[in-house]
Amino acid sequence: MTDQVSSQTDARTESEVFEALRLLCARPGFVHALAHICWRDKTINYLGAITADDLMPTYSRDRLIRTETAVLIGLMVQQPLAMDAIDAQTLQTYVSEADALLAEMHEALNAPITARIRGHLAAPGAADPLPEGAFLRESIFYAAESAYFFQFRDFAPLRYGQDDEWLARHKGFTMAQAQSLVTAVSTVLNEQLVDAIDRYVATQDHSAILSAFVVRSDAVKDTCGAEQQVVDKVLGAFTLTTHNENYRVIDDYNEASTFPLLPIEQGAFLVFDTVALYQSLYESPIFWMRADDAYKDVATKHRGDFTESFAQDLLRRVFGADRVHTNVRLVQGKDTVDEIDVLVVYGDRLIVLQAKSKGLTIEARKGNNLSIRKDFQAAVAAAYAQALSSAAHLVAQDVQLVLADGNPLTLKSPIKEVFPFCVIADHYPSLSNQTRSLLKAQTTDVIREPFVMDVFLLDAMTEMLTSPLRLLGYVKQRALVFEKILVGHELTALSFHLKGNLWLDDEVDMVWLGDDISADLDVAMMVRRLGMPGDAIPEGILTRFRDTPYERLVSELEHAEVPVAIELGFLLLTMGLKTINGINRAIGMLSRGAKRDRRTHDFTIGLGRTGDGLTVHIGDEPNESARQRLIGHCELKKNQQRSSRWFGIALDPGGKLRFAVAKEEPWQPSAELDAAAEILLPMVAPSSLTTGLASLQRVPKLGVNDPCPCGSNKKYKKCCMWRE
């Protein structure tokens, strides 16, 4: 909010703006304006393959977000729906007034925030205002979408699979049937919208747009092929039967969001928000079951079981079943001192995951500080405390690990890093913002910053980062920038990483990432889950170095569980573009030299920002002598550069990885190594690149049609030239 707006003495209060919205939504024929708003702000136009550019309009500040259109729907249904025809000018007036009033509402919600910030600036010693309810209330209401509608759709049968008997007996359908019917409603709407737009363009009859949002039960039945009785039961479960009388404040419970089917006549409904319908499919059944005193405890247990088992399944598709364990008990003597919901063991890296099935209550959404903190404590803080306790026991090695089947679990490597995960099953608006404000991270050299997420993010992470190295590399980098990145939701950070690597220089204090950054990830997920034409992998770190020596090297390390391979893989994944290009050139040129003269060729790269270094030997010398030669070279370079960590890689003349070594001892002065370096380094490393890639920069200029020096067998213009 600008100073000019905030200083206006005649600015209306939130309640006054809300009343103005209520009166607008009660006007005759407003439903036509609402249909146009939903058409304008909820549809995506694309031709051929869908791209990130096609999604950019959906991030425009000129568009209303789902919570804003939900306000209009919730107020409109407080009186009988009036489908009166209105002229084009009246329709546009309604639309403009709705936009203006909702913008004014945002200003009204921001007013106490501005006042608190000014008070804080006037009194620098005062408490930090950010955790206060007004801040979190605004961020909760205007939170970006952190789940895809198809995740609600696909996860609902998994979440309630154990409850089908109860659902069939009390509601008249199973969750799979409900999923099929809800999907059919969406299919009917999509088909109708295309036809309605064609009619509107041809006739300029704006009532055609409203007709696109009318769903009839017989059309749903024909689409999914279900029996009429099941169709009626499912549609009835999501049909609004009241006038939403208790909706009196913008973030009150809005029945129109839980029951998105608005009846207009027998067997016909208005449906303005299919995402709300999918979300209700995922969230509402637990409230039905909790109303049954005899079943509510069973239903609650099933929710916890789902969160744990689903998180396990997602992680297993990356790490494999033998590395992911559930309900691991930490035992001291005869006593169980802790229990880990999901434990991932990969070499010397561990993920300790604690799962919760908790949501954000209405009182918390209204900005009630006590409720916000109570909900956060139950959903996140308690899980983090348990993860920390378990991680501390693992690092101290003062417990025995016992699997769910009673067998012991023995860790084969000393623990180098533990990543605490806190995973919740519900859509939790502004989770990232609340985590920054309310959760105090406690870290050590081994226990990293917490990663708080919902199952929707974990699904996207394991969908896009499909190898242990890729996933752990991202988790590690996210932990390193935990305090430096501001995001509306974690999908944005993941998309940013996929585009260009989530690495920030030490000089960077804070970065804010706009929600539109997630468009590339959005496209990839839609292509994968909906079968839409487009790129299933965002252009970036997973595509940029295809068919290069660097990418082949990363690929060979992606599933190598050996600690040195994991550490080396992390190093490669955090390298900058220039360094990667230099590695590609060096391996390409020196591999050709090794093939030609059958001798060992080498190069060295010092990585200035980390102090690490990498030495690469290329040749076919026998393994034992090659290993000793490489270790000696690494020791000399590590001492020369006064580094605490140095890696070595041995490749065969074809560029394939033979083995890797690491020297990670703290640097100590060594006159013996200093003397050896003066004699041996010029002989051992004639092509050493001690200042980065200086000698490679002296390579003669290449023509665009010359063979690329990286060894890809492509022309330079078709390969590395664009990466310069």
Secondary structure as UniProt FT lines:
FT   HELIX           3..6
FT   TURN            9..10
FT   HELIX           14..25
FT   TURN            28..29
FT   HELIX           30..42
FT   HELIX           52..55
FT   HELIX           56..59
FT   TURN            61..62
FT   HELIX           66..76
FT   TURN            77..78
FT   HELIX           88..122
FT   TURN            124..125
FT   TURN            130..131
FT   HELIX           133..141
FT   HELIX           149..159
FT   HELIX           161..163
FT   HELIX           164..170
FT   HELIX           175..203
FT   HELIX           207..211
FT   TURN            212..213
FT   STRAND          214..216
FT   HELIX           217..224
FT   HELIX           228..237
FT   TURN            245..246
FT   TURN            250..251
FT   HELIX           255..258
FT   STRAND          261..265
FT   TURN            266..267
FT   STRAND          268..270
FT   HELIX           274..290
FT   TURN            293..295
FT   HELIX           296..319
FT   HELIX           321..323
FT   STRAND          324..332
FT   TURN            333..334
FT   STRAND          335..346
FT   TURN            347..348
FT   STRAND          349..356
FT   HELIX           362..365
FT   TURN            366..367
FT   HELIX           369..376
FT   HELIX           377..381
FT   HELIX           382..396
FT   STRAND          400..402
FT   TURN            404..405
FT   STRAND          408..409
FT   STRAND          417..424
FT   TURN            429..430
FT   HELIX           431..438
FT   STRAND          451..454
FT   HELIX           455..464
FT   HELIX           468..480
FT   TURN            481..484
FT   STRAND          485..487
FT   HELIX           490..500
FT   TURN            506..507
FT   STRAND          511..513
FT   HELIX           515..518
FT   HELIX           519..530
FT   TURN            541..547
FT   HELIX           549..557
FT   TURN            558..559
FT   HELIX           563..573
FT   HELIX           577..597
FT   STRAND          601..607
FT   TURN            608..611
FT   STRAND          612..618
FT   HELIX           623..640
FT   TURN            641..642
FT   STRAND          646..651
FT   TURN            653..654
FT   STRAND          657..663
FT   HELIX           671..684
FT   TURN            686..687
FT   TURN            690..691
FT   HELIX           695..698
FT   TURN            704..705
FT   TURN            709..710
FT   HELIX           716..718
FT   HELIX           720..723
//
